[in-house]
């Protein structure tokens, strides 16, 4: 089961700003581990949007931005476009008594109205 | 540039085995661990574990012990995922991925288990 919680869905009109939250705990995001964000279109591999909490790979529009605070992280999409309609996942690392490893968020479907 | 290229889709019968390959290029293969991620149809991403590409030592996440085996052929910069005694619930897309630093992913391999 996912240890990072995301809202199942968010929606917005073209041009609007939407944010996706990724809520973790003291054993993952709160422990200082980096958060990455991915966009996944149907039938394709996850595409890296943000790495290391707030860094954009080359080629990713600056409409996408990431932030982290405490035990949570957020992805913001400004100037929402029809092509942004996709599933979005956060990722971090978790280290607890039961073991360590990478963890993913539950996923958020973004709908452009 | 870093590339992870996976083998093609597989259709297997229940009880059979499958071996998925992931060929890395654009970096020193043994400098970064290789991870495996599963995505069942309509579901989210699930980390399966990783293999130390220096020592070959694998680490499996909960739920991926027993029938799942990670291996390497460092001479060709390739990581492998083998699944034995396949079940219908193993039907999924399997990804290899490098997570140290900026993440890189393979394109995914669809494994379908059906009689």
HADDOCK unambig.tbl for C-alpha pairs under 7 A between the chains (distance, minus, plus):
assign (segid A and resid 45 and name CA) (segid B and resid 107 and name CA) 5.50 0.50 0.50
assign (segid A and resid 45 and name CA) (segid B and resid 108 and name CA) 6.31 0.50 0.50
assign (segid A and resid 51 and name CA) (segid B and resid 102 and name CA) 5.92 0.50 0.50
assign (segid A and resid 102 and name CA) (segid B and resid 47 and name CA) 6.25 0.50 0.50
assign (segid A and resid 103 and name CA) (segid B and resid 47 and name CA) 6.48 0.50 0.50
assign (segid A and resid 104 and name CA) (segid B and resid 45 and name CA) 6.33 0.50 0.50
assign (segid A and resid 104 and name CA) (segid B and resid 46 and name CA) 6.78 0.50 0.50
assign (segid A and resid 106 and name CA) (segid B and resid 44 and name CA) 6.35 0.50 0.50
assign (segid A and resid 107 and name CA) (segid B and resid 44 and name CA) 6.38 0.50 0.50
